[in-house]
Amino acid sequence: MKLSHRITHLTPSGSDGWEVFYRARALKVAGQAVVELTIGEHDIRTHASILAAMNDSAMDGHTGYASVPGTPSLRQAVATRIQTRTGVATGPENILITPGGQAALFAAHNAVCDEGDVALYVDPYYATYPGTIRGVGAIPKAIPAYPENGFQPRVKDLDEHAKGATSLLINTPNNPTGAVYSSATLDGIATVCKTHDLWLISDEVYDTQLWDGEHISPRALPNMAERTLVVGSMSKSHAMTGSRVGWVCGPKDVIEHLTNLATHTTYGVPGYIQDAAHFALGEGAYLEDEVSAPFARRRQITETLLATQNTVKGSPTQGAMYAMLDIRATNLSGLDFANELLDTHGIATMPGESFGTAAAGHIRVAMTIADDKYESALKTLLDFAQTKAA
């Protein structure tokens, strides 16, 4: 029996750099000690108070079907959070609660892309972006953002690719690069979107992990609210990755259509999980600060160690839980460097090539293990790089 072209072509065949991650996991299963600096999973768990709220809600009986667009209380809490952070009037009618940020990305592209439409995204990119676009029947088209420009996309590159496209997906603070888009970059993005009549999908799941610069939601820019869909999530801000709570924020009519989509796909998010998310947002900044604090410390560790040598260069780590390291002085590709580092020292990183072509010759380090272990692993990595460059 034949499967659909859409499902069999979500991801291209051949190497995409992720075999380093899978090989590291296989080595761990086989009993080998491996230090994983690969994926963006917190080394702390969901706060006990959030889990208690989840348990209380479940025990109180909120285990049946929940309202498909989200519980009124959580939609209002998310709307209030967004309005407070951006200054843009936002109500519950502008919010759809989704099973995590990934479902929100899929829903947003479903809302604006028809079969065969061209959907733009920035390279380097989070691994699922092109597959998400293919999953709605659209055609993914990457716009490179270069390391010499701090991985900020350039207006001329955006403008060159935008003609005939339907949407543009951006991510700031950025995974994998750690870049935070400047006001000039975002003004340029807004201009291109308005000039070419593009929908803008803004992935802002790392908005609480900001180390340098200012997070600007493009929805807050002039005349952008009506053409912007914002993707958010509790995963990174509150270490609730497994709870699967995200959202889309956008114009009321778009949210109404997306509610119809959710009725035919996910049928919402469990009520007791939504109640836990509502509790977490109601606790204010202290829980978010507790979750983000380790990455701020490890970013400082990274900068301190990088300053002790001149082989590996760091891209500006302005936000998120990753450091993108330039290892081109070793004359190795990111893929070869990552494989050799794993083989010789049992340290697993992600090749820059895992995230497109613009970060070739780089590796991404996830700052997701205890400070002392992270510092030791990074020292080993830098020493390894110096032997390769000698």
TASULVEN-V632983 format. One record per residue. RES is the residue in three letters. NEAR is the number of other C-alpha atoms within 10 Angstrom. Layout:
RES/NEAR, RES/NEAR
//
This chain:
MET/3, LYS/5, LEU/7, SER/8, HIS/11, ARG/14, ILE/13, THR/12, HIS/12, LEU/17, THR/16, PRO/10, SER/8, GLY/6, SER/10, ASP/17, GLY/20, TRP/17, GLU/15, VAL/22, PHE/21, TYR/12, ARG/14, ALA/24, ARG/15, ALA/13, LEU/15, LYS/15, VAL/11, ALA/9, GLY/8, GLN/12, ALA/13, VAL/18, VAL/18, GLU/23, LEU/22, THR/22, ILE/18, GLY/17, GLU/19, HIS/22, ASP/13, ILE/13, ARG/14, THR/18, HIS/15, ALA/9, SER/14, ILE/22, LEU/18, ALA/13, ALA/20, MET/23, ASN/17, ASP/15, SER/18, ALA/18, MET/11, ASP/10, GLY/11, HIS/18, THR/13, GLY/10, TYR/11, ALA/16, SER/16, VAL/21, PRO/26, GLY/23, THR/21, PRO/12, SER/15, LEU/24, ARG/23, GLN/19, ALA/21, VAL/28, ALA/22, THR/19, ARG/16, ILE/20, GLN/15, THR/12, ARG/14, THR/17, GLY/13, VAL/16, ALA/13, THR/21, GLY/18, PRO/21, GLU/19, ASN/22, ILE/32, LEU/30, ILE/31, THR/31, PRO/21, GLY/24, GLY/25, GLN/21, ALA/20, ALA/26, LEU/27, PHE/19, ALA/25, ALA/29, HIS/26, ASN/20, ALA/17, VAL/20, CYS/20, ASP/15, GLU/12, GLY/12, ASP/18, VAL/23, ALA/27, LEU/28, TYR/24, VAL/22, ASP/23, PRO/27, TYR/27, TYR/18, ALA/16, THR/14, TYR/22, PRO/21, GLY/20, THR/21, ILE/26, ARG/23, GLY/21, VAL/23, GLY/21, ALA/25, ILE/20, PRO/21, LYS/18, ALA/21, ILE/22, PRO/21, ALA/21, TYR/17, PRO/20, GLU/8, ASN/10, GLY/16, PHE/24, GLN/22, PRO/23, ARG/18, VAL/17, LYS/11, ASP/12, LEU/23, ASP/17, GLU/10, HIS/15, ALA/23, LYS/14, GLY/12, ALA/20, THR/22, SER/25, LEU/26, LEU/23, ILE/24, ASN/24, THR/27, PRO/29, ASN/27, ASN/25, PRO/30, THR/35, GLY/27, ALA/26, VAL/29, TYR/25, SER/15, SER/16, ALA/12, THR/15, LEU/21, ASP/16, GLY/18, ILE/21, ALA/23, THR/19, VAL/22, CYS/23, LYS/15, THR/12, HIS/15, ASP/16, LEU/23, TRP/26, LEU/31, ILE/27, SER/23, ASP/25, GLU/21, VAL/25, TYR/25, ASP/23, THR/19, GLN/23, LEU/22, TRP/19, ASP/12, GLY/14, GLU/15, HIS/23, ILE/19, SER/24, PRO/26, ARG/23, ALA/16, LEU/16, PRO/11, ASN/13, MET/18, ALA/19, GLU/14, ARG/20, THR/27, LEU/31, VAL/26, VAL/27, GLY/28, SER/28, MET/23, SER/21, LYS/23, SER/23, HIS/23, ALA/21, MET/24, THR/20, GLY/13, SER/19, ARG/21, VAL/26, GLY/26, TRP/30, VAL/29, CYS/30, GLY/25, PRO/17, LYS/17, ASP/11, VAL/21, ILE/24, GLU/17, HIS/14, LEU/23, THR/24, ASN/14, LEU/17, ALA/21, THR/14, HIS/11, THR/10, THR/13, TYR/19, GLY/23, VAL/24, PRO/22, GLY/23, TYR/22, ILE/23, GLN/29, ASP/22, ALA/25, ALA/28, HIS/21, PHE/20, ALA/24, LEU/21, GLY/14, GLU/13, GLY/11, ALA/13, TYR/10, LEU/19, GLU/19, ASP/15, GLU/14, VAL/23, SER/23, ALA/12, PRO/19, PHE/24, ALA/20, ARG/12, ARG/23, ARG/20, GLN/13, ILE/17, THR/21, GLU/15, THR/12, LEU/13, LEU/18, ALA/11, THR/10, GLN/12, ASN/10, THR/20, VAL/21, LYS/18, GLY/18, SER/19, PRO/18, THR/26, GLN/25, GLY/29, ALA/30, MET/30, TYR/26, ALA/26, MET/25, LEU/24, ASP/21, ILE/25, ARG/19, ALA/17, THR/19, ASN/13, LEU/18, SER/20, GLY/26, LEU/25, ASP/15, PHE/25, ALA/24, ASN/23, GLU/16, LEU/18, LEU/22, ASP/13, THR/9, HIS/15, GLY/19, ILE/22, ALA/29, THR/27, MET/28, PRO/31, GLY/30, GLU/22, SER/25, PHE/25, GLY/19, THR/16, ALA/20, ALA/28, ALA/22, GLY/22, HIS/29, ILE/28, ARG/28, VAL/26, ALA/25, MET/30, THR/22, ILE/20, ALA/13, ASP/15, ASP/11, LYS/12, TYR/21, GLU/18, SER/10, ALA/20, LEU/20, LYS/16, THR/15, LEU/20, LEU/20, ASP/15, PHE/17, ALA/21, GLN/17, THR/10, LYS/15, ALA/15, ALA/8
//
